Amino acid sequence: MECEEAVDVLFTDGSDALEAEAEAEAEAAEAEETEEMARPDKSLQNQEQLDALSRKRKRDEDAPMPEAVVDEVDELAEVDEADESA
């Protein structure tokens, strides 16, 4: 009997085992893909943060200078002109 079983094992194509293995690999790949899609994209988050920072800087650059700063700049310009003419 053992010899017959050994012959059966040798000549069995094993397609059921290969098919089951292929299905398991496909399911694992699908689960991994689903998991990756559920995770937020780090590069997208970083880009959004950079865009927000850029918009803030643009607003800060476009904002008018406070009156005290404008007065100080004018005063320094007058002092500089007085030094140049003397």
N, CA, C and O atoms as a Maestro MAE file, in Angstrom:
{
 s_m_m2io_version
 :::
 2.0.0
}

f_m_ct {
 s_m_title
 :::
 protein
 m_atom[344] {
  # First column is atom index #
  i_m_mmod_type
  r_m_x_coord
  r_m_y_coord
  r_m_z_coord
  i_m_residue_number
  s_m_chain_name
  s_m_pdb_residue_name
  s_m_pdb_atom_name
  i_m_atomic_number
  :::
  1 25 0.809 -1.188 0.000 1 A "MET " " N  " 7
  2 3 0.000 0.000 0.000 1 A "MET " " CA " 6
  3 2 0.855 1.255 0.000 1 A "MET " " C  " 6
  4 15 0.532 2.233 -0.674 1 A "MET " " O  " 8
  5 25 1.913 1.229 0.733 2 A "GLU " " N  " 7
  6 3 2.752 2.412 0.819 2 A "GLU " " CA " 6
  7 2 3.309 2.788 -0.538 2 A "GLU " " C  " 6
  8 15 3.421 3.972 -0.856 2 A "GLU " " O  " 8
  9 25 3.649 1.824 -1.318 3 A "CYS " " N  " 7
  10 3 4.203 2.078 -2.643 3 A "CYS " " CA " 6
  11 2 3.162 2.725 -3.545 3 A "CYS " " C  " 6
  12 15 3.478 3.638 -4.307 3 A "CYS " " O  " 8
  13 25 1.925 2.253 -3.459 4 A "GLU " " N  " 7
  14 3 0.851 2.833 -4.274 4 A "GLU " " CA " 6
  15 2 0.600 4.288 -3.859 4 A "GLU " " C  " 6
  16 15 0.387 5.146 -4.716 4 A "GLU " " O  " 8
  17 25 0.622 4.571 -2.553 5 A "GLU " " N  " 7
  18 3 0.420 5.935 -2.067 5 A "GLU " " CA " 6
  19 2 1.546 6.846 -2.543 5 A "GLU " " C  " 6
  20 15 1.315 7.995 -2.919 5 A "GLU " " O  " 8
  21 25 2.754 6.322 -2.522 6 A "ALA " " N  " 7
  22 3 3.895 7.113 -2.987 6 A "ALA " " CA " 6
  23 2 3.763 7.424 -4.464 6 A "ALA " " C  " 6
  24 15 4.071 8.538 -4.889 6 A "ALA " " O  " 8
  25 25 3.315 6.466 -5.251 7 A "VAL " " N  " 7
  26 3 3.113 6.684 -6.688 7 A "VAL " " CA " 6
  27 2 2.008 7.706 -6.896 7 A "VAL " " C  " 6
  28 15 2.123 8.575 -7.759 7 A "VAL " " O  " 8
  29 25 0.936 7.610 -6.114 8 A "ASP " " N  " 7
  30 3 -0.160 8.574 -6.230 8 A "ASP " " CA " 6
  31 2 0.333 9.993 -5.929 8 A "ASP " " C  " 6
  32 15 -0.029 10.944 -6.623 8 A "ASP " " O  " 8
  33 25 1.148 10.123 -4.903 9 A "VAL " " N  " 7
  34 3 1.678 11.440 -4.540 9 A "VAL " " CA " 6
  35 2 2.579 11.968 -5.644 9 A "VAL " " C  " 6
  36 15 2.519 13.152 -5.974 9 A "VAL " " O  " 8
  37 25 3.403 11.122 -6.211 10 A "LEU " " N  " 7
  38 3 4.321 11.552 -7.267 10 A "LEU " " CA " 6
  39 2 3.588 11.991 -8.523 10 A "LEU " " C  " 6
  40 15 3.988 12.954 -9.177 10 A "LEU " " O  " 8
  41 25 2.528 11.293 -8.858 11 A "PHE " " N  " 7
  42 3 1.850 11.582 -10.115 11 A "PHE " " CA " 6
  43 2 0.594 12.438 -9.957 11 A "PHE " " C  " 6
  44 15 -0.124 12.659 -10.932 11 A "PHE " " O  " 8
  45 25 0.325 12.912 -8.769 12 A "THR " " N  " 7
  46 3 -0.792 13.827 -8.572 12 A "THR " " CA " 6
  47 2 -0.306 15.215 -8.965 12 A "THR " " C  " 6
  48 15 0.773 15.644 -8.558 12 A "THR " " O  " 8
  49 25 -1.109 15.910 -9.757 13 A "ASP " " N  " 7
  50 3 -0.647 17.208 -10.265 13 A "ASP " " CA " 6
  51 2 -0.637 18.297 -9.196 13 A "ASP " " C  " 6
  52 15 0.052 19.305 -9.356 13 A "ASP " " O  " 8
  53 25 -1.377 18.116 -8.124 14 A "GLY " " N  " 7
  54 3 -1.355 19.093 -7.040 14 A "GLY " " CA " 6
  55 2 -1.995 20.424 -7.407 14 A "GLY " " C  " 6
  56 15 -1.709 21.449 -6.788 14 A "GLY " " O  " 8
  57 25 -2.859 20.407 -8.414 15 A "SER " " N  " 7
  58 3 -3.472 21.663 -8.849 15 A "SER " " CA " 6
  59 2 -4.352 22.272 -7.769 15 A "SER " " C  " 6
  60 15 -4.468 23.495 -7.684 15 A "SER " " O  " 8
  61 25 -4.972 21.436 -6.942 16 A "ASP " " N  " 7
  62 3 -5.799 21.965 -5.856 16 A "ASP " " CA " 6
  63 2 -4.949 22.769 -4.873 16 A "ASP " " C  " 6
  64 15 -5.348 23.847 -4.432 16 A "ASP " " O  " 8
  65 25 -3.796 22.246 -4.541 17 A "ALA " " N  " 7
  66 3 -2.910 22.948 -3.613 17 A "ALA " " CA " 6
  67 2 -2.386 24.236 -4.237 17 A "ALA " " C  " 6
  68 15 -2.315 25.268 -3.569 17 A "ALA " " O  " 8
  69 25 -2.017 24.178 -5.517 18 A "LEU " " N  " 7
  70 3 -1.527 25.380 -6.199 18 A "LEU " " CA " 6
  71 2 -2.621 26.431 -6.311 18 A "LEU " " C  " 6
  72 15 -2.371 27.625 -6.144 18 A "LEU " " O  " 8
  73 25 -3.830 25.976 -6.594 19 A "GLU " " N  " 7
  74 3 -4.957 26.905 -6.712 19 A "GLU " " CA " 6
  75 2 -5.250 27.566 -5.369 19 A "GLU " " C  " 6
  76 15 -5.494 28.771 -5.308 19 A "GLU " " O  " 8
  77 25 -5.227 26.787 -4.304 20 A "ALA " " N  " 7
  78 3 -5.470 27.334 -2.969 20 A "ALA " " CA " 6
  79 2 -4.381 28.336 -2.596 20 A "ALA " " C  " 6
  80 15 -4.667 29.377 -2.005 20 A "ALA " " O  " 8
  81 25 -3.145 28.023 -2.940 21 A "GLU " " N  " 7
  82 3 -2.032 28.932 -2.653 21 A "GLU " " CA " 6
  83 2 -2.172 30.234 -3.440 21 A "GLU " " C  " 6
  84 15 -1.921 31.314 -2.906 21 A "GLU " " O  " 8
  85 25 -2.569 30.132 -4.698 22 A "ALA " " N  " 7
  86 3 -2.757 31.325 -5.528 22 A "ALA " " CA " 6
  87 2 -3.886 32.193 -4.984 22 A "ALA " " C  " 6
  88 15 -3.779 33.419 -4.963 22 A "ALA " " O  " 8
  89 25 -4.969 31.552 -4.544 23 A "GLU " " N  " 7
  90 3 -6.085 32.307 -3.964 23 A "GLU " " CA " 6
  91 2 -5.650 33.021 -2.686 23 A "GLU " " C  " 6
  92 15 -6.013 34.174 -2.458 23 A "GLU " " O  " 8
  93 25 -4.877 32.333 -1.862 24 A "ALA " " N  " 7
  94 3 -4.405 32.938 -0.614 24 A "ALA " " CA " 6
  95 2 -3.509 34.139 -0.902 24 A "ALA " " C  " 6
  96 15 -3.609 35.164 -0.228 24 A "ALA " " O  " 8
  97 25 -2.640 34.020 -1.895 25 A "GLU " " N  " 7
  98 3 -1.768 35.141 -2.264 25 A "GLU " " CA " 6
  99 2 -2.580 36.313 -2.802 25 A "GLU " " C  " 6
  100 15 -2.290 37.469 -2.493 25 A "GLU " " O  " 8
  101 25 -3.603 36.011 -3.612 26 A "ALA " " N  " 7
  102 3 -4.447 37.074 -4.161 26 A "ALA " " CA " 6
  103 2 -5.202 37.794 -3.052 26 A "ALA " " C  " 6
  104 15 -5.316 39.020 -3.065 26 A "ALA " " O  " 8
  105 25 -5.717 37.030 -2.093 27 A "GLU " " N  " 7
  106 3 -6.433 37.645 -0.973 27 A "GLU " " CA " 6
  107 2 -5.497 38.507 -0.131 27 A "GLU " " C  " 6
  108 15 -5.879 39.589 0.315 27 A "GLU " " O  " 8
  109 25 -4.284 38.033 0.084 28 A "ALA " " N  " 7
  110 3 -3.314 38.807 0.865 28 A "ALA " " CA " 6
  111 2 -2.956 40.102 0.144 28 A "ALA " " C  " 6
  112 15 -2.845 41.153 0.775 28 A "ALA " " O  " 8
  113 25 -2.776 40.032 -1.169 29 A "ALA " " N  " 7
  114 3 -2.454 41.233 -1.942 29 A "ALA " " CA " 6
  115 2 -3.609 42.223 -1.909 29 A "ALA " " C  " 6
  116 15 -3.396 43.430 -1.793 29 A "ALA " " O  " 8
  117 25 -4.827 41.714 -2.011 30 A "GLU " " N  " 7
  118 3 -6.006 42.586 -1.974 30 A "GLU " " CA " 6
  119 2 -6.144 43.248 -0.603 30 A "GLU " " C  " 6
  120 15 -6.463 44.434 -0.514 30 A "GLU " " O  " 8
  121 25 -5.905 42.486 0.459 31 A "ALA " " N  " 7
  122 3 -5.983 43.042 1.812 31 A "ALA " " CA " 6
  123 2 -4.921 44.122 2.010 31 A "ALA " " C  " 6
  124 15 -5.189 45.153 2.626 31 A "ALA " " O  " 8
  125 25 -3.724 43.888 1.492 32 A "GLU " " N  " 7
  126 3 -2.650 44.876 1.614 32 A "GLU " " CA " 6
  127 2 -2.995 46.153 0.850 32 A "GLU " " C  " 6
  128 15 -2.752 47.258 1.334 32 A "GLU " " O  " 8
  129 25 -3.556 45.996 -0.333 33 A "GLU " " N  " 7
  130 3 -3.943 47.163 -1.139 33 A "GLU " " CA " 6
  131 2 -5.032 47.961 -0.437 33 A "GLU " " C  " 6
  132 15 -4.989 49.192 -0.421 33 A "GLU " " O  " 8
  133 25 -6.003 47.273 0.140 34 A "THR " " N  " 7
  134 3 -7.078 47.945 0.867 34 A "THR " " CA " 6
  135 2 -6.517 48.698 2.066 34 A "THR " " C  " 6
  136 15 -6.932 49.821 2.354 34 A "THR " " O  " 8
  137 25 -5.577 48.076 2.759 35 A "GLU " " N  " 7
  138 3 -4.952 48.717 3.921 35 A "GLU " " CA " 6
  139 2 -4.183 49.967 3.507 35 A "GLU " " C  " 6
  140 15 -4.247 50.989 4.190 35 A "GLU " " O  " 8
  141 25 -3.459 49.892 2.398 36 A "GLU " " N  " 7
  142 3 -2.695 51.044 1.921 36 A "GLU " " CA " 6
  143 2 -3.622 52.189 1.524 36 A "GLU " " C  " 6
  144 15 -3.307 53.356 1.758 36 A "GLU " " O  " 8
  145 25 -4.755 51.858 0.930 37 A "MET " " N  " 7
  146 3 -5.690 52.903 0.517 37 A "MET " " CA " 6
  147 2 -6.338 53.560 1.727 37 A "MET " " C  " 6
  148 15 -6.721 54.728 1.667 37 A "MET " " O  " 8
  149 25 -6.463 52.819 2.825 38 A "ALA " " N  " 7
  150 3 -7.075 53.368 4.032 38 A "ALA " " CA " 6
  151 2 -6.131 54.321 4.751 38 A "ALA " " C  " 6
  152 15 -6.578 55.230 5.450 38 A "ALA " " O  " 8
  153 25 -4.824 54.117 4.585 39 A "ARG " " N  " 7
  154 3 -3.837 54.993 5.225 39 A "ARG " " CA " 6
  155 2 -3.771 56.320 4.487 39 A "ARG " " C  " 6
  156 15 -3.803 56.345 3.257 39 A "ARG " " O  " 8
  157 25 -3.678 57.429 5.227 40 A "PRO " " N  " 7
  158 3 -3.520 58.718 4.544 40 A "PRO " " CA " 6
  159 2 -2.159 58.803 3.867 40 A "PRO " " C  " 6
  160 15 -1.165 58.273 4.363 40 A "PRO " " O  " 8
  161 25 -2.139 59.462 2.755 41 A "ASP " " N  " 7
  162 3 -0.902 59.606 1.987 41 A "ASP " " CA " 6
  163 2 -0.041 60.689 2.629 41 A "ASP " " C  " 6
  164 15 -0.450 61.848 2.702 41 A "ASP " " O  " 8
  165 25 1.147 60.315 3.093 42 A "LYS " " N  " 7
  166 3 2.036 61.259 3.777 42 A "LYS " " CA " 6
  167 2 2.475 62.390 2.858 42 A "LYS " " C  " 6
  168 15 2.537 63.544 3.283 42 A "LYS " " O  " 8
  169 25 2.777 62.074 1.616 43 A "SER " " N  " 7
  170 3 3.240 63.125 0.714 43 A "SER " " CA " 6
  171 2 2.130 64.138 0.461 43 A "SER " " C  " 6
  172 15 2.392 65.332 0.315 43 A "SER " " O  " 8
  173 25 0.886 63.657 0.411 44 A "LEU " " N  " 7
  174 3 -0.239 64.568 0.217 44 A "LEU " " CA " 6
  175 2 -0.401 65.464 1.440 44 A "LEU " " C  " 6
  176 15 -0.652 66.662 1.306 44 A "LEU " " O  " 8
  177 25 -0.260 64.891 2.624 45 A "GLN " " N  " 7
  178 3 -0.358 65.699 3.840 45 A "GLN " " CA " 6
  179 2 0.753 66.738 3.886 45 A "GLN " " C  " 6
  180 15 0.508 67.894 4.230 45 A "GLN " " O  " 8
  181 25 1.964 66.340 3.545 46 A "ASN " " N  " 7
  182 3 3.085 67.278 3.544 46 A "ASN " " CA " 6
  183 2 2.844 68.394 2.539 46 A "ASN " " C  " 6
  184 15 3.127 69.556 2.831 46 A "ASN " " O  " 8
  185 25 2.330 68.064 1.369 47 A "GLN " " N  " 7
  186 3 2.059 69.072 0.345 47 A "GLN " " CA " 6
  187 2 0.996 70.049 0.832 47 A "GLN " " C  " 6
  188 15 1.104 71.254 0.605 47 A "GLN " " O  " 8
  189 25 -0.036 69.528 1.504 48 A "GLU " " N  " 7
  190 3 -1.081 70.406 2.037 48 A "GLU " " CA " 6
  191 2 -0.508 71.347 3.092 48 A "GLU " " C  " 6
  192 15 -0.884 72.519 3.143 48 A "GLU " " O  " 8
  193 25 0.397 70.848 3.934 49 A "GLN " " N  " 7
  194 3 1.021 71.698 4.948 49 A "GLN " " CA " 6
  195 2 1.886 72.771 4.295 49 A "GLN " " C  " 6
  196 15 1.882 73.924 4.727 49 A "GLN " " O  " 8
  197 25 2.625 72.395 3.261 50 A "LEU " " N  " 7
  198 3 3.456 73.372 2.556 50 A "LEU " " CA " 6
  199 2 2.595 74.434 1.882 50 A "LEU " " C  " 6
  200 15 2.935 75.617 1.903 50 A "LEU " " O  " 8
  201 25 1.486 74.016 1.290 51 A "ASP " " N  " 7
  202 3 0.585 74.974 0.651 51 A "ASP " " CA " 6
  203 2 0.013 75.949 1.674 51 A "ASP " " C  " 6
  204 15 -0.067 77.149 1.411 51 A "ASP " " O  " 8
  205 25 -0.384 75.441 2.836 52 A "ALA " " N  " 7
  206 3 -0.933 76.303 3.883 52 A "ALA " " CA " 6
  207 2 0.119 77.299 4.366 52 A "ALA " " C  " 6
  208 15 -0.184 78.474 4.571 52 A "ALA " " O  " 8
  209 25 1.345 76.836 4.544 53 A "LEU " " N  " 7
  210 3 2.428 77.720 4.969 53 A "LEU " " CA " 6
  211 2 2.707 78.779 3.910 53 A "LEU " " C  " 6
  212 15 2.945 79.942 4.238 53 A "LEU " " O  " 8
  213 25 2.679 78.385 2.661 54 A "SER " " N  " 7
  214 3 2.911 79.325 1.567 54 A "SER " " CA " 6
  215 2 1.820 80.398 1.532 54 A "SER " " C  " 6
  216 15 2.107 81.579 1.340 54 A "SER " " O  " 8
  217 25 0.570 79.976 1.718 55 A "ARG " " N  " 7
  218 3 -0.534 80.955 1.731 55 A "ARG " " CA " 6
  219 2 -0.380 81.920 2.900 55 A "ARG " " C  " 6
  220 15 -0.638 83.115 2.754 55 A "ARG " " O  " 8
  221 25 0.042 81.410 4.068 56 A "LYS " " N  " 7
  222 3 0.229 82.274 5.240 56 A "LYS " " CA " 6
  223 2 1.338 83.287 4.980 56 A "LYS " " C  " 6
  224 15 1.187 84.468 5.292 56 A "LYS " " O  " 8
  225 25 2.444 82.835 4.413 57 A "ARG " " N  " 7
  226 3 3.543 83.758 4.109 57 A "ARG " " CA " 6
  227 2 3.096 84.820 3.117 57 A "ARG " " C  " 6
  228 15 3.438 85.993 3.263 57 A "ARG " " O  " 8
  229 25 2.340 84.419 2.119 58 A "LYS " " N  " 7
  230 3 1.855 85.367 1.106 58 A "LYS " " CA " 6
  231 2 0.968 86.419 1.771 58 A "LYS " " C  " 6
  232 15 1.080 87.609 1.478 58 A "LYS " " O  " 8
  233 25 0.080 85.969 2.671 59 A "ARG " " N  " 7
  234 3 -0.784 86.926 3.384 59 A "ARG " " CA " 6
  235 2 0.052 87.889 4.215 59 A "ARG " " C  " 6
  236 15 -0.209 89.092 4.241 59 A "ARG " " O  " 8
  237 25 1.068 87.344 4.898 60 A "ASP " " N  " 7
  238 3 1.925 88.187 5.734 60 A "ASP " " CA " 6
  239 2 2.689 89.205 4.896 60 A "ASP " " C  " 6
  240 15 2.850 90.356 5.302 60 A "ASP " " O  " 8
  241 25 3.164 88.776 3.718 61 A "GLU " " N  " 7
  242 3 3.904 89.689 2.842 61 A "GLU " " CA " 6
  243 2 2.990 90.765 2.264 61 A "GLU " " C  " 6
  244 15 3.402 91.913 2.093 61 A "GLU " " O  " 8
  245 25 1.758 90.392 1.968 62 A "ASP " " N  " 7
  246 3 0.819 91.335 1.363 62 A "ASP " " CA " 6
  247 2 0.172 92.264 2.386 62 A "ASP " " C  " 6
  248 15 -0.421 93.275 2.010 62 A "ASP " " O  " 8
  249 25 0.276 91.938 3.658 63 A "ALA " " N  " 7
  250 3 -0.354 92.749 4.694 63 A "ALA " " CA " 6
  251 2 0.359 94.097 4.790 63 A "ALA " " C  " 6
  252 15 1.581 94.163 4.659 63 A "ALA " " O  " 8
  253 25 -0.396 95.166 5.018 64 A "PRO " " N  " 7
  254 3 0.246 96.478 5.155 64 A "PRO " " CA " 6
  255 2 1.073 96.529 6.441 64 A "PRO " " C  " 6
  256 15 0.759 95.872 7.433 64 A "PRO " " O  " 8
  257 25 2.129 97.324 6.388 65 A "MET " " N  " 7
  258 3 2.967 97.477 7.576 65 A "MET " " CA " 6
  259 2 2.198 98.273 8.625 65 A "MET " " C  " 6
  260 15 1.432 99.177 8.292 65 A "MET " " O  " 8
  261 25 2.405 97.933 9.880 66 A "PRO " " N  " 7
  262 3 1.762 98.715 10.940 66 A "PRO " " CA " 6
  263 2 2.244 100.169 10.891 66 A "PRO " " C  " 6
  264 15 3.359 100.447 10.451 66 A "PRO " " O  " 8
  265 25 1.405 101.074 11.340 67 A "GLU " " N  " 7
  266 3 1.705 102.506 11.266 67 A "GLU " " CA " 6
  267 2 2.990 102.858 12.013 67 A "GLU " " C  " 6
  268 15 3.746 103.722 11.569 67 A "GLU " " O  " 8
  269 25 3.242 102.201 13.133 68 A "ALA " " N  " 7
  270 3 4.457 102.486 13.904 68 A "ALA " " CA " 6
  271 2 5.699 102.145 13.090 68 A "ALA " " C  " 6
  272 15 6.703 102.854 13.165 68 A "ALA " " O  " 8
  273 25 5.642 101.081 12.326 69 A "VAL " " N  " 7
  274 3 6.785 100.693 11.493 69 A "VAL " " CA " 6
  275 2 6.980 101.708 10.378 69 A "VAL " " C  " 6
  276 15 8.108 102.095 10.076 69 A "VAL " " O  " 8
  277 25 5.878 102.140 9.765 70 A "VAL " " N  " 7
  278 3 5.959 103.133 8.683 70 A "VAL " " CA " 6
  279 2 6.562 104.427 9.223 70 A "VAL " " C  " 6
  280 15 7.418 105.027 8.574 70 A "VAL " " O  " 8
  281 25 6.121 104.861 10.407 71 A "ASP " " N  " 7
  282 3 6.659 106.081 11.012 71 A "ASP " " CA " 6
  283 2 8.154 105.941 11.290 71 A "ASP " " C  " 6
  284 15 8.919 106.876 11.052 71 A "ASP " " O  " 8
  285 25 8.572 104.785 11.787 72 A "GLU " " N  " 7
  286 3 9.988 104.553 12.085 72 A "GLU " " CA " 6
  287 2 10.820 104.589 10.807 72 A "GLU " " C  " 6
  288 15 11.907 105.165 10.792 72 A "GLU " " O  " 8
  289 25 10.320 103.983 9.742 73 A "VAL " " N  " 7
  290 3 11.038 103.974 8.459 73 A "VAL " " CA " 6
  291 2 11.168 105.399 7.932 73 A "VAL " " C  " 6
  292 15 12.236 105.794 7.465 73 A "VAL " " O  " 8
  293 25 10.083 106.172 8.006 74 A "ASP " " N  " 7
  294 3 10.131 107.563 7.545 74 A "ASP " " CA " 6
  295 2 11.137 108.371 8.368 74 A "ASP " " C  " 6
  296 15 11.889 109.179 7.823 74 A "ASP " " O  " 8
  297 25 11.141 108.150 9.655 75 A "GLU " " N  " 7
  298 3 12.059 108.870 10.537 75 A "GLU " " CA " 6
  299 2 13.514 108.524 10.205 75 A "GLU " " C  " 6
  300 15 14.369 109.408 10.154 75 A "GLU " " O  " 8
  301 25 13.786 107.252 9.984 76 A "LEU " " N  " 7
  302 3 15.145 106.837 9.625 76 A "LEU " " CA " 6
  303 2 15.553 107.419 8.275 76 A "LEU " " C  " 6
  304 15 16.710 107.793 8.083 76 A "LEU " " O  " 8
  305 25 14.617 107.495 7.353 77 A "ALA " " N  " 7
  306 3 14.920 108.073 6.041 77 A "ALA " " CA " 6
  307 2 15.265 109.550 6.186 77 A "ALA " " C  " 6
  308 15 16.184 110.034 5.525 77 A "ALA " " O  " 8
  309 25 14.544 110.273 7.039 78 A "GLU " " N  " 7
  310 3 14.830 111.693 7.256 78 A "GLU " " CA " 6
  311 2 16.208 111.871 7.886 78 A "GLU " " C  " 6
  312 15 16.952 112.772 7.496 78 A "GLU " " O  " 8
  313 25 16.555 111.031 8.847 79 A "VAL " " N  " 7
  314 3 17.867 111.109 9.494 79 A "VAL " " CA " 6
  315 2 18.950 110.831 8.468 79 A "VAL " " C  " 6
  316 15 19.973 111.515 8.448 79 A "VAL " " O  " 8
  317 25 18.741 109.837 7.616 80 A "ASP " " N  " 7
  318 3 19.717 109.487 6.586 80 A "ASP " " CA " 6
  319 2 19.891 110.647 5.602 80 A "ASP " " C  " 6
  320 15 21.016 110.950 5.206 80 A "ASP " " O  " 8
  321 25 18.802 111.295 5.206 81 A "GLU " " N  " 7
  322 3 18.883 112.437 4.281 81 A "GLU " " CA " 6
  323 2 19.632 113.591 4.937 81 A "GLU " " C  " 6
  324 15 20.423 114.271 4.282 81 A "GLU " " O  " 8
  325 25 19.386 113.816 6.226 82 A "ALA " " N  " 7
  326 3 20.062 114.897 6.943 82 A "ALA " " CA " 6
  327 2 21.558 114.616 7.035 82 A "ALA " " C  " 6
  328 15 22.364 115.539 6.916 82 A "ALA " " O  " 8
  329 25 21.937 113.374 7.242 83 A "ASP " " N  " 7
  330 3 23.360 113.009 7.306 83 A "ASP " " CA " 6
  331 2 24.030 113.199 5.952 83 A "ASP " " C  " 6
  332 15 25.178 113.638 5.889 83 A "ASP " " O  " 8
  333 25 23.335 112.878 4.878 84 A "GLU " " N  " 7
  334 3 23.905 113.006 3.536 84 A "GLU " " CA " 6
  335 2 24.094 114.472 3.145 84 A "GLU " " C  " 6
  336 15 25.061 114.804 2.460 84 A "GLU " " O  " 8
  337 25 23.194 115.344 3.567 85 A "SER " " N  " 7
  338 3 23.292 116.748 3.181 85 A "SER " " CA " 6
  339 2 24.300 117.503 4.051 85 A "SER " " C  " 6
  340 15 24.743 118.584 3.663 85 A "SER " " O  " 8
  341 25 24.662 116.981 5.181 86 A "ALA " " N  " 7
  342 3 25.601 117.676 6.074 86 A "ALA " " CA " 6
  343 2 27.030 117.466 5.710 86 A "ALA " " C  " 6
  344 15 27.921 117.993 6.377 86 A "ALA " " O  " 8
  :::
 }
 m_bond[343] {
  # First column is bond index #
  i_m_from
  i_m_to
  i_m_order
  :::
  1 1 2 1
  2 2 3 1
  3 3 4 2
  4 3 5 1
  5 5 6 1
  6 6 7 1
  7 7 8 2
  8 7 9 1
  9 9 10 1
  10 10 11 1
  11 11 12 2
  12 11 13 1
  13 13 14 1
  14 14 15 1
  15 15 16 2
  16 15 17 1
  17 17 18 1
  18 18 19 1
  19 19 20 2
  20 19 21 1
  21 21 22 1
  22 22 23 1
  23 23 24 2
  24 23 25 1
  25 25 26 1
  26 26 27 1
  27 27 28 2
  28 27 29 1
  29 29 30 1
  30 30 31 1
  31 31 32 2
  32 31 33 1
  33 33 34 1
  34 34 35 1
  35 35 36 2
  36 35 37 1
  37 37 38 1
  38 38 39 1
  39 39 40 2
  40 39 41 1
  41 41 42 1
  42 42 43 1
  43 43 44 2
  44 43 45 1
  45 45 46 1
  46 46 47 1
  47 47 48 2
  48 47 49 1
  49 49 50 1
  50 50 51 1
  51 51 52 2
  52 51 53 1
  53 53 54 1
  54 54 55 1
  55 55 56 2
  56 55 57 1
  57 57 58 1
  58 58 59 1
  59 59 60 2
  60 59 61 1
  61 61 62 1
  62 62 63 1
  63 63 64 2
  64 63 65 1
  65 65 66 1
  66 66 67 1
  67 67 68 2
  68 67 69 1
  69 69 70 1
  70 70 71 1
  71 71 72 2
  72 71 73 1
  73 73 74 1
  74 74 75 1
  75 75 76 2
  76 75 77 1
  77 77 78 1
  78 78 79 1
  79 79 80 2
  80 79 81 1
  81 81 82 1
  82 82 83 1
  83 83 84 2
  84 83 85 1
  85 85 86 1
  86 86 87 1
  87 87 88 2
  88 87 89 1
  89 89 90 1
  90 90 91 1
  91 91 92 2
  92 91 93 1
  93 93 94 1
  94 94 95 1
  95 95 96 2
  96 95 97 1
  97 97 98 1
  98 98 99 1
  99 99 100 2
  100 99 101 1
  101 101 102 1
  102 102 103 1
  103 103 104 2
  104 103 105 1
  105 105 106 1
  106 106 107 1
  107 107 108 2
  108 107 109 1
  109 109 110 1
  110 110 111 1
  111 111 112 2
  112 111 113 1
  113 113 114 1
  114 114 115 1
  115 115 116 2
  116 115 117 1
  117 117 118 1
  118 118 119 1
  119 119 120 2
  120 119 121 1
  121 121 122 1
  122 122 123 1
  123 123 124 2
  124 123 125 1
  125 125 126 1
  126 126 127 1
  127 127 128 2
  128 127 129 1
  129 129 130 1
  130 130 131 1
  131 131 132 2
  132 131 133 1
  133 133 134 1
  134 134 135 1
  135 135 136 2
  136 135 137 1
  137 137 138 1
  138 138 139 1
  139 139 140 2
  140 139 141 1
  141 141 142 1
  142 142 143 1
  143 143 144 2
  144 143 145 1
  145 145 146 1
  146 146 147 1
  147 147 148 2
  148 147 149 1
  149 149 150 1
  150 150 151 1
  151 151 152 2
  152 151 153 1
  153 153 154 1
  154 154 155 1
  155 155 156 2
  156 155 157 1
  157 157 158 1
  158 158 159 1
  159 159 160 2
  160 159 161 1
  161 161 162 1
  162 162 163 1
  163 163 164 2
  164 163 165 1
  165 165 166 1
  166 166 167 1
  167 167 168 2
  168 167 169 1
  169 169 170 1
  170 170 171 1
  171 171 172 2
  172 171 173 1
  173 173 174 1
  174 174 175 1
  175 175 176 2
  176 175 177 1
  177 177 178 1
  178 178 179 1
  179 179 180 2
  180 179 181 1
  181 181 182 1
  182 182 183 1
  183 183 184 2
  184 183 185 1
  185 185 186 1
  186 186 187 1
  187 187 188 2
  188 187 189 1
  189 189 190 1
  190 190 191 1
  191 191 192 2
  192 191 193 1
  193 193 194 1
  194 194 195 1
  195 195 196 2
  196 195 197 1
  197 197 198 1
  198 198 199 1
  199 199 200 2
  200 199 201 1
  201 201 202 1
  202 202 203 1
  203 203 204 2
  204 203 205 1
  205 205 206 1
  206 206 207 1
  207 207 208 2
  208 207 209 1
  209 209 210 1
  210 210 211 1
  211 211 212 2
  212 211 213 1
  213 213 214 1
  214 214 215 1
  215 215 216 2
  216 215 217 1
  217 217 218 1
  218 218 219 1
  219 219 220 2
  220 219 221 1
  221 221 222 1
  222 222 223 1
  223 223 224 2
  224 223 225 1
  225 225 226 1
  226 226 227 1
  227 227 228 2
  228 227 229 1
  229 229 230 1
  230 230 231 1
  231 231 232 2
  232 231 233 1
  233 233 234 1
  234 234 235 1
  235 235 236 2
  236 235 237 1
  237 237 238 1
  238 238 239 1
  239 239 240 2
  240 239 241 1
  241 241 242 1
  242 242 243 1
  243 243 244 2
  244 243 245 1
  245 245 246 1
  246 246 247 1
  247 247 248 2
  248 247 249 1
  249 249 250 1
  250 250 251 1
  251 251 252 2
  252 251 253 1
  253 253 254 1
  254 254 255 1
  255 255 256 2
  256 255 257 1
  257 257 258 1
  258 258 259 1
  259 259 260 2
  260 259 261 1
  261 261 262 1
  262 262 263 1
  263 263 264 2
  264 263 265 1
  265 265 266 1
  266 266 267 1
  267 267 268 2
  268 267 269 1
  269 269 270 1
  270 270 271 1
  271 271 272 2
  272 271 273 1
  273 273 274 1
  274 274 275 1
  275 275 276 2
  276 275 277 1
  277 277 278 1
  278 278 279 1
  279 279 280 2
  280 279 281 1
  281 281 282 1
  282 282 283 1
  283 283 284 2
  284 283 285 1
  285 285 286 1
  286 286 287 1
  287 287 288 2
  288 287 289 1
  289 289 290 1
  290 290 291 1
  291 291 292 2
  292 291 293 1
  293 293 294 1
  294 294 295 1
  295 295 296 2
  296 295 297 1
  297 297 298 1
  298 298 299 1
  299 299 300 2
  300 299 301 1
  301 301 302 1
  302 302 303 1
  303 303 304 2
  304 303 305 1
  305 305 306 1
  306 306 307 1
  307 307 308 2
  308 307 309 1
  309 309 310 1
  310 310 311 1
  311 311 312 2
  312 311 313 1
  313 313 314 1
  314 314 315 1
  315 315 316 2
  316 315 317 1
  317 317 318 1
  318 318 319 1
  319 319 320 2
  320 319 321 1
  321 321 322 1
  322 322 323 1
  323 323 324 2
  324 323 325 1
  325 325 326 1
  326 326 327 1
  327 327 328 2
  328 327 329 1
  329 329 330 1
  330 330 331 1
  331 331 332 2
  332 331 333 1
  333 333 334 1
  334 334 335 1
  335 335 336 2
  336 335 337 1
  337 337 338 1
  338 338 339 1
  339 339 340 2
  340 339 341 1
  341 341 342 1
  342 342 343 1
  343 343 344 2
  :::
 }
}
